[in-house]
């Protein structure tokens, strides 16, 4: 087992413990959470045991315990910086320009 596998297992375990705590804080039994989220009791148990679950299942479970808004913390929208907004005069950037060559080609540069 490599370090990445260990890290992932530890994170899944932590997520499972936090989900369990959120369920208990909401005063829900596992079976009740499964019913609210539209998943099986085994799925709830697997999630709380730190097993690998799908993102869709995680969203359903978070919704079931009333903590779906917490997902926004994970994917927060920082938006453009105030300096960027000032330079763009309030316009929001619509596309990326990609890498651009600086000025002239190497053959066109000045030489002695």
N, C-alpha and C positions, 0 to 999 in steps of 0.2 A: 504494500500500500504506500503510495507516494504522499507527499505533503499536501498536494491539491485535494486528493481524496479525503484526507483527514480534515482539512479545512471545511470542505463541503459538508461532511458528516456532522462536524461540530456546529456549523451554521444551521443545518436542518434540525438538529437537536434543540438548539436555542429557539428557533422559530416554533417548534412544536411545544416547548414549555411556555412560550409567550402566548400562543394560541390557547393552550389549556387555561392559563391565567385569565385571559380575556373571556373565555367561556364561563369560568367560575364567577368572575366579576359580574357577568350578565345573568348569573343564576340560572344557567342552562345545563341540563343533562346532555351527555353526548348524543343520545338518541334524539333529543329535542333539537339540538343544533343540526344534526343530519337532516331532520325533517324540514327545518327552516331553510337550510342551504340547498336542499334537493339532492343530497348525497347520502350514501349508505352509512350506517353506524361504523362499519369496518373502515371506511374512508376517513371518518373523523378520528378513529383510534389510530390509524396509520399516520395521519398528519400530526397528532399530538405525540406520537412515539418517535417523531423525527424521520419518518420514511419520506422518500421522494414522492411528491405529489405534483400535479400539473398546476400551472399558473391559473388556469380557469378554476380549479378546485380551491386554490388559495383565495381567489377573489370571492367565490361563493361563500366560503367559511367566514371570511372577514365581514361580508355583508350580513351573514347570519348572526354574528356577535355584535353587530352595530359598530364595527370599526373600519369600514371601508375607506373612510376619509384618511386613515393612517397611511394608506397606500400613496397618497399624495406626497407624504414626507419622503418617500423613497424616490419618487420621480418629480421632485419639485421643479417648477418652471421658474428659473432665475430671471429670464428675460434679458434684454440688452442692458448694458451698463449705461449710466447717465451720460458718460462721455460719448459713447456710441450714438445715443439718441441726440445729443447736441450736434455731433458731426453730421448726422443724417437729417437734422432739423425736424425731428419727430416722426420721420418715416421709418417704418419697420422694414428690415431687410427681407427681400423676397427670394433671392437666389444667391448661391455662392459663385465666385468668379473662378475659383480653382487657382492653380499655380500660374503665375505669369512670368515671362522673361523680363529681365530688367533692361529696359532701353534697347540698345543695339545688339546685334549678334556679335559673337566673338571676332568674326572676320572683319566687321565694320569698325572695330575699336581703333583708336588712334595709335600709331606706332611711329618710331624714329626712322 
